[in-house]
Amino acid sequence: MAKSSIEWTEMTWNPTTGCTKISQGCKFCYAEIMSKRLKAMGVEKYKDNFEVRTHLSALNEPYTWKKSKVVFVNSMSDLFHKDIPLEFIQKVFKVMNDNPQHVFQVLTKRAERLLDLHLELKWSHNIWMGVSVENNENVHRIDLLRKINSRVKFLSLEPLIGSIPNMDLKGIDWAIVGGESGHNPRPMDADWVLDIQKQCKKADVAFFFKQWGGKNKKKNGRILNGRTYDEMPEIELQHSV
C-alpha cells in the first residue's frame, strides 16, 4: 500500500507487479520505469524488475486499513495480463469483496481477457472497472467494458495520443483524460480533449482532466477552460464484513 500522487485516487495496492507492452499507450510505460528504480533501490517486490509476478502477502493489506480508502489496484501491473492465473485474480476479487468499506479502481488494457473471465468473478458494489483507451485504434475496449457486471465503469484516456471522436459512452460512468509525460512525450492536442469533454457532457459522463503532460507536467498543470475538472462517480461505501 502506498499513498498516491495520482489525482483520481488516494492510494495504490499492487498484489501483482510487472507487465508487457500491448499497444501504443505502453511505449513509455511509467510502471516499467518505476520498477527499474525500485529494483535499483533493493525493493524485494521488484527484484525481477518488470517480469509479471503475483504477491500473496499483499492480499492481506486491505484488511489492515482502518479508514475507508479509494484504491487504484495494480498501478504497477495489469490484473488481466495473460500470465496472471484466474485463481489469483479470484483471490484479489475476494479481498475486494471482503472490504466493501473501500473503493477499488481496477484498470486494464486487456479488455478481451476481462470479458472472458468476468463471469468467474464476483462484482461487489465497490469495484470500479475501467479500460485504457489511448487513441481511436483501441476504442473497441469500451464496447467490451460495457458488457462487464461492475457497478461503475470508467475510461482512462491517458496517455491521449490521438483523437477519439464519436465514442459510444452508453453505460460508462467516468472518463479520465491526460497527456503523456516524461523525457520524450507525444503531444496531446487541446482539441482532442475539448471534444472528449463535449462527448462526456452530452452523455452525462463524469469528466476528470488529469494533466496536460509534457516534459514538465507540473508546470503545464491541469487547467482546462480556465478551471480544473475533478468530476467522479458517486462513492457508495458499506461497512466491512
C-alpha positions as CSV (number, residue, x, y, z in Angstrom):
1,M,0.0,0.0,0.0
2,A,1.3,3.5,-0.8
3,K,-0.2,6.9,-0.8
4,S,-0.6,8.0,-4.4
5,S,0.1,11.3,-6.2
6,I,-2.3,10.2,-8.9
7,E,-5.0,12.8,-8.9
8,W,-8.0,10.5,-9.2
9,T,-7.2,8.1,-6.4
10,E,-5.9,8.1,-2.8
11,M,-3.6,5.2,-2.7
12,T,-2.2,2.2,-4.7
13,W,-2.3,-1.5,-4.0
14,N,-0.2,-3.9,-6.0
15,P,-1.0,-7.6,-5.5
16,T,0.7,-8.2,-8.9
17,T,3.6,-6.4,-10.5
18,G,5.1,-6.4,-14.0
19,C,3.6,-6.3,-17.4
20,T,4.3,-6.4,-21.2
21,K,3.5,-3.9,-23.8
22,I,0.3,-4.4,-25.7
23,S,-0.5,-1.1,-27.6
24,Q,0.9,2.3,-28.4
25,G,-0.1,3.7,-25.0
26,C,2.5,1.4,-23.4
27,K,5.5,2.9,-25.3
28,F,6.8,5.0,-22.4
29,C,5.3,2.9,-19.5
30,Y,5.6,4.7,-16.2
31,A,5.4,1.5,-14.2
32,E,8.3,-0.1,-16.2
33,I,10.5,2.9,-15.4
34,M,9.5,2.9,-11.7
35,S,10.2,-0.9,-11.5
36,K,13.7,-0.3,-12.6
37,R,14.2,2.4,-10.0
38,L,12.7,0.2,-7.2
39,K,14.8,-2.7,-8.2
40,A,17.9,-0.5,-8.0
41,M,16.8,0.6,-4.6
42,G,16.7,-3.0,-3.5
43,V,13.0,-3.3,-3.0
44,E,12.3,-7.1,-2.8
45,K,9.0,-6.9,-4.6
46,Y,10.7,-5.6,-7.8
47,K,13.8,-7.9,-7.7
48,D,12.7,-9.4,-11.1
49,N,12.2,-5.9,-12.5
50,F,9.2,-5.8,-14.8
51,E,8.5,-9.5,-15.1
52,V,4.9,-10.4,-14.2
53,R,4.7,-11.6,-10.6
54,T,2.0,-12.3,-8.1
55,H,2.4,-11.4,-4.4
56,L,0.3,-13.5,-2.0
57,S,1.5,-11.4,1.0
58,A,-0.1,-8.3,-0.5
59,L,-3.5,-9.8,-0.3
60,N,-3.6,-9.2,3.4
61,E,-3.0,-5.4,3.2
62,P,-6.6,-4.1,2.6
63,Y,-7.8,-5.9,5.8
64,T,-5.5,-3.7,7.8
65,W,-6.6,-0.3,6.6
66,K,-8.5,1.5,9.3
67,K,-10.3,4.2,7.3
68,S,-12.2,4.0,4.0
69,K,-9.9,4.4,1.0
70,V,-10.2,4.9,-2.7
71,V,-7.6,2.5,-4.1
72,F,-6.1,2.1,-7.5
73,V,-5.4,-1.6,-7.9
74,N,-2.2,-2.6,-9.7
75,S,-0.7,0.7,-10.7
76,M,2.4,-1.3,-11.4
77,S,0.8,-4.1,-13.5
78,D,-2.3,-5.3,-15.3
79,L,-4.5,-7.7,-13.3
80,F,-5.8,-9.2,-16.6
81,H,-2.4,-10.0,-18.1
82,K,-2.4,-13.5,-19.6
83,D,0.3,-14.6,-17.2
84,I,-1.8,-13.9,-14.1
85,P,-3.8,-17.1,-13.3
86,L,-7.6,-16.8,-12.9
87,E,-7.2,-18.3,-9.5
88,F,-5.1,-15.4,-8.3
89,I,-7.4,-12.9,-9.9
90,Q,-10.2,-14.5,-8.0
91,K,-8.2,-14.1,-4.8
92,V,-7.8,-10.4,-5.5
93,F,-11.5,-10.1,-6.1
94,K,-12.2,-12.0,-2.8
95,V,-10.2,-9.4,-0.9
96,M,-12.2,-6.6,-2.6
97,N,-15.5,-8.3,-1.9
98,D,-14.5,-8.7,1.7
99,N,-13.7,-5.0,2.1
100,P,-16.8,-3.0,1.0
101,Q,-15.7,0.0,3.0
102,H,-13.1,0.7,0.3
103,V,-13.5,1.6,-3.4
104,F,-11.2,-0.4,-5.6
105,Q,-10.4,1.0,-9.1
106,V,-9.2,-1.7,-11.5
107,L,-7.8,-0.6,-14.9
108,T,-6.8,-2.8,-17.8
109,K,-5.8,-2.6,-21.4
110,R,-6.7,-6.3,-21.8
111,A,-10.4,-5.9,-22.2
112,E,-10.7,-9.2,-24.2
113,R,-9.5,-11.3,-21.2
114,L,-11.5,-9.2,-18.8
115,L,-14.6,-10.1,-20.8
116,D,-13.6,-13.8,-21.0
117,L,-13.2,-14.0,-17.2
118,H,-15.8,-11.6,-15.8
119,L,-18.5,-14.2,-15.1
120,E,-15.9,-16.1,-13.0
121,L,-15.6,-13.1,-10.7
122,K,-17.8,-11.6,-8.0
123,W,-18.5,-7.9,-8.8
124,S,-19.3,-6.3,-5.4
125,H,-20.6,-2.7,-5.5
126,N,-17.2,-1.2,-4.5
127,I,-15.3,-2.5,-7.6
128,W,-14.9,0.1,-10.3
129,M,-13.7,-1.4,-13.6
130,G,-12.0,0.6,-16.3
131,V,-10.2,0.2,-19.6
132,S,-7.4,2.3,-21.1
133,V,-8.1,3.8,-24.5
134,E,-5.2,5.9,-25.8
135,N,-6.5,6.5,-29.3
136,N,-9.2,5.6,-31.8
137,E,-7.5,2.3,-32.6
138,N,-8.4,0.9,-29.2
139,V,-12.0,2.3,-28.9
140,H,-13.3,-1.3,-29.1
141,R,-12.2,-1.8,-25.5
142,I,-15.2,0.4,-24.5
143,D,-17.6,-2.0,-26.1
144,L,-16.1,-4.9,-24.2
145,L,-16.2,-3.0,-20.9
146,R,-19.9,-2.2,-21.4
147,K,-20.6,-6.0,-21.0
148,I,-19.0,-6.2,-17.6
149,N,-21.0,-6.5,-14.4
150,S,-19.3,-3.8,-12.4
151,R,-21.4,-1.1,-10.9
152,V,-19.1,1.7,-12.1
153,K,-17.4,1.6,-15.5
154,F,-14.7,4.1,-16.4
155,L,-12.3,5.0,-19.1
156,S,-8.7,6.1,-18.8
157,L,-8.0,8.1,-21.9
158,E,-4.3,8.5,-21.0
159,P,-1.9,9.0,-22.4
160,L,-4.1,10.5,-25.0
161,I,-2.1,10.2,-28.2
162,G,-4.9,10.7,-30.8
163,S,-8.4,12.0,-31.3
164,I,-11.2,9.7,-30.2
165,P,-14.3,11.1,-31.9
166,N,-17.9,9.8,-31.6
167,M,-17.4,7.4,-28.7
168,D,-20.4,5.3,-27.6
169,L,-20.5,6.2,-23.9
170,K,-23.7,4.3,-23.1
171,G,-23.2,2.6,-19.7
172,I,-19.9,4.5,-19.0
173,D,-19.8,6.5,-15.7
174,W,-16.5,8.2,-15.8
175,A,-13.7,9.4,-18.2
176,I,-10.2,10.4,-17.1
177,V,-8.2,12.3,-19.7
178,G,-4.5,13.0,-19.5
179,G,-1.5,13.8,-21.7
180,E,1.8,11.9,-21.8
181,S,4.7,13.0,-19.6
182,G,8.3,12.1,-19.4
183,H,11.5,12.8,-21.3
184,N,10.1,12.4,-24.8
185,P,6.3,12.7,-24.5
186,R,4.0,12.5,-27.5
187,P,1.9,15.7,-27.7
188,M,-1.8,15.9,-26.9
189,D,-3.9,18.3,-29.0
190,A,-6.2,20.5,-26.9
191,D,-9.0,19.9,-29.5
192,W,-8.9,16.2,-28.7
193,V,-9.5,17.0,-25.0
194,L,-12.3,19.5,-25.7
195,D,-14.1,17.1,-28.0
196,I,-14.0,14.4,-25.3
197,Q,-15.3,16.8,-22.7
198,K,-18.2,17.7,-25.0
199,Q,-18.9,14.0,-25.6
200,C,-18.9,13.3,-21.8
201,K,-21.2,16.3,-21.1
202,K,-23.7,15.1,-23.8
203,A,-23.7,11.6,-22.4
204,D,-23.8,12.7,-18.7
205,V,-20.4,11.0,-18.0
206,A,-18.3,12.4,-15.2
207,F,-15.2,14.1,-16.7
208,F,-11.8,14.3,-14.9
209,F,-9.0,16.1,-16.6
210,K,-5.8,14.8,-15.0
211,Q,-3.0,16.7,-16.8
212,W,-1.6,18.3,-20.0
213,G,1.6,16.2,-19.5
214,G,4.7,17.1,-21.4
215,K,8.3,17.2,-20.2
216,N,7.3,19.4,-17.3
217,K,3.9,18.2,-16.3
218,K,3.8,20.2,-13.1
219,K,4.4,23.4,-15.0
220,N,1.8,22.6,-17.7
221,G,-0.7,21.7,-15.0
222,R,-4.3,20.6,-15.4
223,I,-6.3,23.7,-16.1
224,L,-8.8,23.4,-18.9
225,N,-11.2,26.2,-19.9
226,G,-9.8,28.2,-17.0
227,R,-10.6,25.6,-14.4
228,T,-10.0,22.1,-13.1
229,Y,-12.3,19.2,-13.8
230,D,-12.4,16.7,-10.9
231,E,-15.7,15.0,-11.6
232,M,-16.1,11.4,-10.3
233,P,-18.9,8.9,-9.9
234,E,-20.7,8.9,-6.5
235,I,-18.9,6.8,-4.0
236,E,-21.1,4.3,-2.2
237,L,-19.5,2.6,0.8
238,Q,-20.7,-0.1,3.2
239,H,-19.3,-1.4,6.4
240,S,-16.7,-4.1,6.4
241,V,-18.0,-7.7,6.8
